Amino acid sequence: MPDGATAFYEKQSATLLSQQPLTPRSLMQSEDKDWGPTYQHFERRLAGMRTWRWTWIDQWRELAAYFLPRRMKWLYQPVANNYNRGQYLNSTIIDSTGVLAMGKCASGMWSGLTNPARPWFEFGPAIEMPNLDEESKAWLVDLKQKVHVVLAGSNFYDIMAQMFQDVTVFGTSPVILYEDQEDVIRLYLPCAGEYFLGAGSRLTVDTLYREFTLTVLQIVEMFGMKNLPPDVWRLFEMGGGSLDTEFVVAHAIEPNFPIANGRGRPIHLIPDRFTYREFYWLRGRRNQKPLSKRGFNEKPFMVSRWWLVSNDPYGRSPCMDALGDNKQIQTETMRKAEFLEKGVRPPMTADPSMKNEPASIMPGMVTFVNTANGSAGFKPAFEVQAQWLQFMTADIKDVQLRIQECLYVPQFMAITQMQGVQPRNELELTKRDLERLQVLGPVITNFENEVGPMIQRVVGIMQRRGLVKPIPAGLQRVPLKINYMSLMRLAQRAAESIAMKDGFLTLGQLSAAAKAAGLPDPLRVVNIDKSAKHYLYLNSYPIDCVYSEDEIKQHDQIRAQEIERAKQEKTASEVSKPAVDAAKVLSQTEVGGGSYLANLLGGSATPQ
């Protein structure tokens, strides 16, 4: 496979697997002479990144246990052929408040930032171009529509939904994007504990390593027969249950820098024209060659992080803030259940003479006791106080509210949970929403900075496959930028939009008052055209429905010509009006033999 070409795993499907023959070893690829030092480089860096990630794993295990236990698969050392994956994982959760709040937070982020029901981004020139022609506008609109169709036809939105859960719980979630033979693109989401991250000098994540398990059949389907190591090839040849034997596969994506071969000679693992490189190999097995290697011109993955700290490649999450409250509520809920149990089935005391006698507190049962010595006989060891239950219930509600606050449930459920005086108009409602959503501003910006290059990679894939029209002349050599129109971004814009709307109404009233008083019009201080365009931008008005500067000038010229023509016609009518009036008077003046004008024209009478 040529470096940088479509990889074998980008064509994977059941149809392709059916075409894989049992290839003789003699027809397989020869040994890669540079694989020895290359393998050492990847294994050593993987070991170093595992050491750096160790403290994160401990906290991730606790977070997963209390908020997202189904994503705990890789929070321990990945082991092939582990048969206890279906074991019960939710034993830590007694009160589900944290799980439900996490789900609302993740769903709010997903629907607010990547809502599949409406376009949430559009393309525009990165530099200001007031004279953008109609062909360029149409091309940008067509590109936006096609990219949204590709995203909707792939697993993009499914992966984003799970990604927002991961980033809400763990603070970090990487997503890998490959070209796909069937769906144009396909995304893959590693579990927490499966991946290792490294940050570059710009403090953005540029290195992704991971370990995961694949069966023999999956390895053949993903990488093909030519790159199989001997033991995997033999298991595939055996067939039957051997096809489900698992191996730990290692994966590395990093910037394409040369490495030393141990003798002072640099090794270029793939050609220098690629910015990133990718290798797959079986972990701990120094076989003849890697399972796959290739280069990328764009970074093939993104890493969404909630809060960033210094040069840490891993982010912090809101669930880290709510972890203590979640632990507390589990304990309190358990103690509340014990309280109820002791009230219904209390521990009992009895006379020693009853030691070998039957006793029961079940309804309808009889317990015989000896009361000869004046003792109470069979009775509860202690009686629970009803007011204790009220105190416990009230405290549990307080803790539940704190958990929901940490996970922004009031922000995402603002209308549903709105209490007190209801908003009276659109401005008040918008200001309330913005007051809640402004705390999510940094998170929104972090996500948009990461997802932008991924969308640009999708555009590059579509261009290489001929799914995008040629760039028009008006946009040649012009970089494109992505303008986000997500619900959260629109909510942030709404404050400025409503302020402009309120300003327009006020200026209109002031203008009318000034004209009535004979004063200068206050509208002269406002650039009406620029204000109108900015107002339409804030409300995500379609760019193809706005006139360009050249069209506006052309319309202004036509309007000026119409006004000038009307003035000329008015002037001509004013000049000829006296003659017309005179003729009218003559025609209405009666003289002998008819009107004065008729006598003049006919010449048959002398005016008297």
Residue pairs with C-beta under 8 A, 6 or more apart in sequence:
1 7
1 8
1 292
1 294
3 270
3 271
3 274
3 293
3 294
3 295
4 270
4 271
4 273
4 274
4 294
4 295
4 296
4 297
5 294
6 179
6 181
7 178
7 292
7 294
8 222
8 223
8 224
8 227
8 292
9 178
9 222
9 223
9 292
10 178
10 179
10 180
10 181
10 186
11 181
12 221
12 222
13 181
13 182
13 221
16 221
17 217
17 220
17 221
20 220
20 221
20 224
20 225
21 225
22 225
22 236
22 237
23 225
23 226
25 230
25 233
27 226
28 225
28 226
28 227
28 228
28 233
29 226
29 227
29 288
29 289
30 288
31 288
31 289
32 38
32 288
32 289
32 290
34 261
34 267
34 269
35 286
35 288
35 289
35 290
36 286
37 259
37 260
37 261
37 262
37 267
38 259
38 267
38 269
38 279
38 290
39 281
39 286
39 290
41 259
42 209
42 250
42 252
42 279
42 281
43 250
43 283
43 284
45 209
45 252
46 196
46 209
46 211
46 250
46 252
46 283
49 196
49 197
49 198
49 207
49 209
50 196
52 196
53 196
53 197
53 314
56 314
57 75
57 193
59 320
60 75
60 170
60 192
60 193
61 72
61 75
62 323
63 169
63 170
63 317
63 319
63 320
63 323
64 71
64 72
64 75
64 169
64 170
64 192
65 72
65 89
65 92
65 93
66 92
66 93
66 98
66 319
66 323
66 326
66 327
66 330
67 98
67 99
67 102
67 169
67 319
67 326
68 99
68 102
68 165
68 166
68 169
69 89
69 90
69 92
69 93
70 89
71 165
71 166
71 169
71 191
71 192
72 89
72 193
73 85
73 191
73 193
73 194
74 190
74 191
74 192
74 193
74 194
74 211
74 212
75 191
75 192
75 193
76 193
78 193
78 194
78 211
78 212
78 213
78 248
79 213
79 248
80 213
80 245
80 246
80 247
80 248
81 245
81 246
82 213
92 330
93 99
93 330
94 330
94 333
94 334
94 337
95 329
95 330
95 332
95 333
95 396
95 400
97 326
97 329
97 399
97 400
97 403
97 404
98 319
98 322
98 325
98 326
98 329
98 403
98 407
101 322
101 403
101 404
101 406
101 407
101 409
102 165
102 168
102 169
102 319
102 407
103 165
104 407
104 409
104 412
104 413
105 168
105 318
105 407
105 408
105 409
105 412
106 161
106 164
106 165
106 168
107 161
107 164
107 412
108 408
108 411
108 412
108 413
109 164
109 167
109 168
109 443
109 447
110 157
110 160
110 161
110 164
111 487
112 412
112 486
112 487
112 488
113 120
113 444
113 447
113 448
113 486
113 487
113 488
114 120
114 156
114 157
114 160
114 451
114 486
115 486
115 487
116 151
116 152
116 157
119 144
119 148
119 485
120 484
120 485
120 486
120 487
121 144
121 455
121 482
121 483
121 484
121 485
121 486
122 140
122 141
122 144
122 482
122 483
122 485
122 540
122 543
123 140
123 143
123 144
123 480
123 481
123 482
123 483
124 140
124 480
124 481
124 483
124 543
125 132
125 475
125 478
125 479
125 480
125 481
126 478
126 479
126 480
126 481
127 478
127 479
129 136
129 474
129 478
130 548
130 549
131 548
131 549
131 550
132 474
132 548
133 472
133 474
133 548
133 550
134 544
134 548
135 472
135 473
135 474
136 472
136 474
136 475
137 543
137 544
137 548
138 544
139 469
139 471
139 472
139 475
140 475
140 543
140 544
141 542
141 543
141 544
142 469
143 459
143 468
143 469
146 462
146 467
146 468
147 455
147 458
147 459
147 462
150 184
150 185
150 458
150 462
150 467
151 157
151 185
151 458
153 183
153 184
154 180
154 183
154 184
154 185
154 186
154 187
155 183
155 186
155 187
156 185
156 187
159 175
159 187
159 188
159 189
160 175
162 189
163 173
163 175
163 189
163 304
164 173
164 304
166 172
166 173
166 189
166 191
166 192
167 173
167 304
167 305
167 306
167 315
167 317
168 306
168 317
168 318
168 319
168 407
169 192
169 317
169 319
170 192
170 317
170 319
171 305
171 306
171 307
171 314
171 315
171 316
171 317
171 319
171 320
172 192
172 197
172 303
172 304
172 305
172 306
172 313
172 314
172 315
172 317
173 189
173 192
173 303
173 304
173 305
174 189
174 190
174 195
174 197
174 205
174 208
174 301
174 302
174 303
174 304
175 187
175 188
175 189
175 301
175 302
175 303
175 304
175 454
176 187
176 188
176 189
176 190
176 208
176 253
176 300
176 301
177 185
177 186
177 187
177 300
177 301
177 302
177 454
177 457
177 458
178 185
178 186
178 187
178 188
178 300
179 185
179 186
179 461
179 465
180 186
184 458
184 461
184 462
184 465
184 467
185 458
185 461
190 210
190 212
194 210
194 211
194 212
195 208
195 209
195 210
196 208
196 209
196 210
197 205
197 207
197 208
197 209
197 303
197 313
197 314
198 205
198 206
198 207
198 208
198 209
198 254
198 313
199 205
199 206
199 207
199 311
199 312
199 313
200 206
200 207
200 255
203 308
203 310
203 311
205 303
205 305
205 313
206 254
206 255
206 299
207 253
207 254
207 255
207 313
208 251
208 252
208 253
208 254
208 301
208 303
209 250
209 251
209 252
209 253
209 254
210 250
210 251
211 248
211 249
211 250
211 251
211 283
212 248
212 249
212 251
213 246
213 247
213 248
213 249
214 222
214 246
214 247
214 249
215 243
215 244
215 245
215 246
215 247
216 232
216 235
216 236
216 242
216 243
216 244
216 245
216 247
217 236
217 243
217 244
219 228
219 232
219 247
219 249
219 291
220 228
220 232
220 236
222 291
223 280
223 291
223 292
225 233
225 236
227 289
227 290
227 291
227 292
228 236
228 291
229 282
229 285
229 287
229 288
230 287
232 247
232 282
235 242
235 243
235 245
236 242
236 243
247 282
248 282
248 283
248 284
249 280
249 281
249 282
249 283
249 291
250 280
250 281
250 282
250 283
251 278
251 279
251 280
252 278
252 279
253 276
253 277
253 278
253 296
253 300
253 301
254 276
254 277
255 275
255 276
255 277
256 269
256 270
256 272
256 274
256 275
256 276
256 277
256 295
258 266
258 267
258 268
258 269
259 266
259 267
259 269
260 266
260 267
261 267
269 277
269 279
269 293
270 277
270 293
270 294
270 295
271 295
273 295
273 297
274 295
274 296
274 297
275 295
275 296
275 297
275 298
275 299
276 295
276 296
276 298
276 299
276 300
277 293
277 294
277 295
277 296
278 292
278 293
278 294
278 295
278 296
278 300
279 290
279 292
279 293
280 290
280 291
280 292
280 293
281 287
281 290
281 291
282 291
297 460
298 453
298 456
298 457
298 460
299 453
299 457
300 457
302 450
302 451
302 453
302 454
303 313
303 450
304 446
304 447
304 450
304 451
305 314
305 315
305 446
305 450
306 315
306 316
306 317
306 318
306 443
306 446
307 315
307 316
307 317
307 442
307 443
308 315
308 316
308 446
309 315
309 316
318 406
318 407
318 408
319 326
319 406
319 407
321 406
322 402
322 403
322 406
322 407
325 399
325 402
325 403
325 406
326 403
328 399
329 396
329 399
329 400
329 403
332 392
332 395
332 396
332 399
333 396
335 392
336 389
336 392
336 393
336 396
339 384
339 388
339 389
339 392
340 389
342 384
343 384
345 361
346 361
346 380
346 381
346 382
346 383
346 384
347 380
347 381
347 382
348 359
348 361
348 378
348 379
348 380
348 381
349 378
349 379
349 380
349 381
350 359
350 369
350 377
350 378
350 379
351 369
351 370
351 373
351 375
351 377
351 378
353 370
354 367
354 368
354 369
354 370
354 377
354 378
357 367
357 368
358 367
359 367
359 378
360 366
360 367
361 367
367 378
369 377
369 378
370 377
371 377
404 410
408 439
408 440
409 417
410 417
410 436
411 436
411 437
411 439
411 440
414 432
414 433
414 436
418 432
423 429
423 432
426 498
427 498
427 502
430 491
430 494
430 495
430 498
431 495
433 491
433 494
434 491
434 492
434 494
434 495
437 488
437 491
437 492
438 492
440 488
441 492
444 486
444 488
444 489
444 492
448 482
448 484
448 489
452 482
455 482
456 480
456 482
459 468
459 480
462 468
485 540
490 540
493 538
493 539
494 538
496 538
497 535
497 538
497 539
500 531
500 534
500 535
500 538
501 535
504 531
504 535
507 522
507 523
507 526
510 522
511 521
511 522
511 523
514 520
514 521
514 522
515 521
529 552
533 546
536 546
547 555
583 597
586 595
586 596
586 597
586 600
587 595
587 596
587 597
587 598
588 595
589 595
589 596
589 597
590 596
591 599
591 605
591 607
591 608
592 605
592 608
593 599
593 604
593 605
594 602
594 605
596 607
599 605
599 606
599 607
600 607
